[in-house]
Amino acid sequence: MKRVNAVVVGAGAAGGIVAKELAEAGLSVVLLERGKWYTAWDGRKDDLRNQRTTVLGNAFGPDDERNPRVAVDLNGHAHVVRASGPGYSNNAACVGGGTLSYGAMAWRYMERDFRMRSTYGPVAGSTLEDWPISYGDLEPYYEKAEWEIGVSGDDSGNPFRAPRRKPLPMPPLAPNREFEILYPAAKRLGLHPFHIPMLRNSVPYNGRGPCMRCRWCVGFACEVNAKCGTQNTVIPKALATGNCELRTGCMTRQVLTDAHGRATGVEYFDAYDRRQRQDADLVVVSSAAVESARLLLNSKTPLFPNGLGNRYDWVGRNFQGHSYTGAFGIMPADIYDDLGPGASIAVCDYNHGNPGLAGGAMLANEFIRLPYQFVGMLPPDVPKWGQAHKDFMRSFYRRAIAVQGPTQEMPMFSARVEVDRAVRDYWGIPVARLSGDKHPHTIEIGAFAAAKAEGWLREAGAVRTWKKLAGPGLTGGQHQAGTCRMGDDPKTSVVNRYCQVHEIDNLFVIDGSVHVTNGGFNPVLTIMANAYRASDHLLKGWKGTRYK
Amino acid sequence: MDRRRFIVAGIAGTAVGCARPGGPWRFFTLQEARTVEAVCAHIIPRDRDPGAVEAGAAVFIDRQLAGFYKPLRPAYRHGVAAINRESVRFAGRAFADLPAASQLDLLLRIERSPETKPFFDLLVAHAMQGFYGDPRHGGNRERASWKMLGVASPPVRGRA
């Protein structure tokens, strides 16, 4: 393949942005994506086969047949797991990555989310640390992500938000029923409710129409293209420059390095399973926390016997995601309005400053629950089947509200991604092996958030409530992060503050892998902002033909 | 809430459901299909709204066993046989031929036994999918469960 300036591995939230920034600056870019490019026309609404409910498979990849992983359970037993099955920690494999089918909450982390260690001190058993960058370093790029990708909402009612220079580009969607019920209740409790920022058009924006408010949102591709992902924003822009070539169906096998320890390109299998080599002046790995770590670990050479960036055994460590903790409530009357996306109102009162806790969680009402999803949410004392189960579904489906949020995680050195010695994927590449546990303090934070969610629902008039708590075991999934930690000290991190692998100047990891901690928020806007920021710095160091 | 009382109250109609085969079956033998339908009739019984059988949950399961659930074929072959074995052992007849109250007793026993519980749980999960899931997979016939819950079925664009 013709040599290019940059090869980007993974066309998701970060990779799409990096490709566009580099291509617009005039670099020749090849964007490799193992999945397909779906369009709005593929917006199939299948309650059993999407990215959230995967009992009949992942709608947007990866496929079960070719992409096994190994998951080690809490008893130390290793299991081969399917991409659509439990324990896999899946994120979609397609152009746009998770952003094609996400719920699209667009959170800026708070200032303290970047300074967890300074704020709370050490937490025993956790690798809790500060980011090497601050909120202020990311702020301009948060703004860029909000305006280029497109965010609607209104966080002016949130006094805890970090300072912003510009408001969001689009107003929020009109409030749904749950908003109207939960808003006054939060006010009565002295909380500060507001409209969730969402990467979703509420008005025509960027040449696409607004949300039509159907109930098939999170987990689905938007049928009217109102959700804003990289597949319908920056990736088309990257291609329009003429400098970027997107190759789908391409599974990257390894990052290639030369005898001097510089990256020279990647080796991959193309859509016809032919082995290809793409030479490049610089390599950007944007494959999300599991696959980015796997790729670095699978790129061993005599110079890098432990894999790239792994001299001090930090690649794959601190694997984290989010447990969703909260509560369900049954309201006294029918409140179902069938207005998507459903999630509409949030509070950040419990993200920080909770007595005795190192962090907290944002709390928001949940996306519309499809009937089959609701089956999995019933109170523990309702029988799992039979007349009583049916009666509960019939009586309460239209009366339920869920409030929950992503719990701030205490990173664990022992929660990790490795490559398995025995199991290989369809292409013969060693697969990711996931092992480790959740920090007990994460579970405590979750229990606190669940109690607060329950209190909010009760104040809103719920006649019956029950909690959703975090159990033990790894988290990961769509919010996966942490495996290529960003830091100033090469001995305790994988990339520097500009997402450059410490030992290899022209190799970058740009995605959620670099997150030191993952906030009490959905991480995607931070992944996007950091991709803009890292691209910006990369371009400043670009000297025409090579990276300095 | 007393589960048994509710279940027993809803059982009157199940025999009708069992009498109407959902075939032609792609994976199940007729005997297996009868058994699965008879179990489904208890998992989501018919009352003023259709139950799992009327909504085609067994058809859903059969179709998936010819498709995405192919790897679960042995579990079904053995699991359904085990239900009938238990039935013959305790009541001298195949499960589908028992009166509804005896069927329910047997299912509660099957749910408690560590050997038979995993398959029963699987069957419960699949029946729920077939009843509450998308009609395109062979279950939720005429959107029976969505009508019961009062959820509209707007026309959707995109691939069917």
Interface residues (C-beta under 8 A of the other chain):
Chain A: A40 W41 D42 G43 R44 K45 D46 D47 L48 V55 L56 G57 C214 R215 W216 E223 D334 Y336 D338 P371 Y372 F374 V375 V382 P383 K384 W385 G386 Q387 A388 H389 K390 D391 M393 R394 Y397 R398
Chain B: M1 D2 R3 F6 I7 A9 G10 H42 I43 I44 P45 D47 D49 G51 Q64 F68 D121 V124 A125 A127 M128 Q129 Y132 G133 D134 R136 H137 S145 W146 M148 L149 G150 V151 A152 P154 V156 R157 G158 R159 A160
